[in-house]
Amino acid sequence: MKTLSATALLFTMTAPVIAETYHLDPTHTEIRFYYNHAGLTEQSGEWTGMSGTIDFDPENVNATSANISIDTSSLATGVSPLDDHLKSADFFDIEAFPKATFVSTSAIQTGAQTLRLIGDLTIKDQTKPTTLDVDMKFMGTHPLGGFFDYYKGDWVGVEASGTLLRSEYGVGMFAPGTSDVVRLEISAEMRAGGWN
């Protein structure tokens, strides 16, 4: 209860304490993945196309919910041949499975500005439970709202992380030589009510 009060106090300093549905800003959201390449180095890639919402109430953090969709064709590593292979049937098979999704099933407040989202991650035809640790970095009126209409209104900024075993989702080729463990890192800016 003490932690919840601290969260409410933190957020009321920058914004009204009300429940809102926040929409991902696709131009300022990054979903990155990291993996070890054959024991030599850590390599990475990202998805640049996504949409979704998060329902958040600072007075009831444990009621937080998220529904996120990723365009699998937006995968990018900076190496075109690798992108092509990862998009093929050997891995993400983007023709058959154009979307990956995360739908939360519960949330647990873990600190004054942090929470844990537990949910179902679906990649290809495999759905497995996964956990994201979320750090609320900002909540309130966007500092650029006075300059650009796009940024008007109330916003939240979050960073989240989690790990998964790619072999559980049908993308396990070359594992464990190339790491089966994949780390996810997400940075997201979201606007209350979206842009409609």
C-alpha positions in Angstrom: 0.0 0.0 0.0 2.9 2.3 0.7 4.3 1.7 -2.7 1.0 2.5 -4.4 0.7 5.8 -2.5 4.2 6.7 -3.7 3.2 6.0 -7.3 0.1 8.1 -7.1 2.1 11.0 -5.6 4.7 10.8 -8.3 2.2 10.9 -11.1 -0.1 13.6 -9.6 2.9 16.0 -9.7 2.7 15.8 -13.5 -0.8 14.8 -14.5 -4.3 14.2 -13.2 -4.7 10.8 -11.6 -7.2 9.2 -13.9 -7.4 5.9 -15.8 -6.6 6.3 -19.5 -6.1 4.2 -22.6 -2.7 5.1 -24.1 -1.9 4.4 -27.8 1.6 3.6 -29.0 3.3 6.3 -30.9 4.9 4.2 -33.7 7.4 6.9 -34.5 8.8 6.8 -31.0 8.5 3.2 -30.1 11.3 0.7 -30.5 11.1 -3.1 -30.0 14.6 -4.4 -30.0 16.0 -8.0 -29.6 19.4 -9.1 -28.6 21.1 -12.5 -28.8 24.6 -14.0 -28.5 26.1 -15.0 -31.9 27.9 -18.3 -31.5 29.6 -17.2 -28.3 31.5 -14.3 -30.0 29.4 -11.2 -29.7 25.9 -9.9 -28.8 23.9 -9.0 -32.0 20.6 -7.2 -32.3 17.7 -6.3 -34.5 14.4 -4.6 -34.1 10.8 -4.4 -35.3 9.8 -0.9 -36.6 6.1 -1.5 -37.2 3.7 -1.9 -34.3 0.4 -0.8 -32.9 -1.4 -1.2 -29.6 -2.8 0.2 -26.4 -2.1 0.1 -22.7 -4.8 0.8 -20.1 -3.2 2.4 -17.1 -4.6 3.9 -13.8 -2.0 5.2 -11.4 -4.4 4.6 -8.6 -4.8 1.0 -9.5 -1.5 -0.1 -11.1 -2.3 -3.8 -10.8 -5.3 -3.3 -13.2 -2.8 -2.3 -16.0 -3.4 -4.1 -19.3 -1.7 -4.1 -22.7 -2.5 -5.3 -26.2 0.3 -5.0 -28.7 0.6 -6.1 -32.3 3.9 -6.3 -34.2 4.3 -6.3 -38.0 6.7 -9.1 -38.5 7.7 -7.8 -41.9 9.2 -4.7 -40.3 12.1 -6.8 -38.8 15.4 -5.0 -39.4 19.0 -6.0 -38.4 20.9 -3.7 -40.8 22.1 -6.7 -42.8 19.8 -7.4 -45.7 20.6 -11.1 -46.3 20.0 -11.8 -42.6 16.7 -9.9 -42.7 15.6 -11.9 -45.7 16.5 -15.2 -43.9 14.8 -14.2 -40.6 11.6 -13.3 -42.6 11.6 -16.6 -44.4 9.9 -19.9 -43.4 13.1 -20.9 -41.5 12.3 -18.3 -38.9 9.4 -15.9 -38.7 7.6 -16.9 -42.0 6.1 -13.5 -42.4 4.0 -14.5 -45.4 2.1 -17.0 -43.2 2.3 -15.1 -39.9 2.3 -11.3 -40.6 1.7 -10.4 -37.0 3.1 -11.2 -33.6 1.1 -10.2 -30.5 1.4 -9.6 -26.8 -1.8 -9.6 -24.7 -1.3 -9.1 -21.0 -3.2 -11.3 -18.5 -2.1 -9.6 -15.2 0.0 -6.9 -13.8 1.9 -6.5 -10.5 3.2 -3.3 -9.1 6.9 -3.8 -8.2 8.0 -0.3 -7.1 7.1 3.4 -7.1 7.6 3.6 -10.8 7.7 0.0 -11.9 5.4 -2.9 -12.7 5.5 -6.4 -14.1 3.3 -7.3 -17.0 2.5 -11.0 -17.5 0.9 -12.1 -20.7 0.6 -14.3 -23.7 3.2 -13.7 -26.5 2.3 -15.2 -29.8 4.9 -15.7 -32.5 4.0 -17.8 -35.6 1.4 -20.3 -34.2 3.0 -20.6 -30.8 1.6 -18.8 -27.7 3.6 -18.9 -24.5 3.4 -16.9 -21.3 6.0 -14.2 -20.9 6.9 -11.4 -18.5 7.9 -7.8 -19.1 9.4 -5.6 -16.4 8.2 -2.1 -17.1 9.7 1.2 -15.9 7.4 4.2 -16.1 9.8 7.0 -17.1 7.2 9.8 -17.7 3.6 10.6 -17.3 2.0 14.0 -18.1 1.8 16.7 -20.7 4.3 16.1 -23.4 7.1 18.8 -23.3 6.7 19.3 -27.1 2.9 19.7 -27.0 3.1 23.5 -27.1 5.0 23.3 -30.4 3.5 20.5 -32.3 -0.2 19.4 -32.5 1.0 15.7 -32.7 2.3 15.9 -29.1 -0.7 17.6 -27.5 -2.4 15.9 -24.6 -1.2 13.5 -21.9 1.5 11.0 -22.5 3.4 8.2 -20.8 6.9 7.0 -21.6 8.0 3.5 -20.6 10.9 1.2 -20.9 10.4 -2.6 -20.6 12.5 -5.7 -20.8 12.1 -9.4 -20.8 13.7 -12.7 -22.1 12.4 -15.6 -24.0 13.6 -18.9 -25.6 13.2 -18.5 -29.4 12.9 -22.2 -29.9 9.6 -22.2 -28.0 8.2 -20.0 -30.8 9.2 -21.9 -33.8 12.3 -19.8 -34.6 14.9 -21.9 -33.1 17.1 -22.7 -36.1 20.9 -22.9 -35.1 20.1 -22.8 -31.4 21.9 -23.2 -29.1 25.0 -22.5 -31.2 23.5 -19.1 -31.8 21.8 -18.3 -28.5 18.3 -19.7 -27.8 17.9 -17.0 -25.2 16.7 -13.7 -26.6 16.5 -10.4 -24.7 13.8 -8.0 -25.5 14.2 -4.2 -24.8 11.2 -1.9 -25.5 11.1 1.9 -25.4 7.6 3.3 -26.0 5.9 6.7 -26.0 2.1 6.6 -25.8 -0.6 9.3 -26.1 -3.8 9.2 -24.1 -6.8 8.5 -26.5 -4.6 8.2 -29.6 -4.9 10.7 -32.5 -8.6 10.4 -33.6 
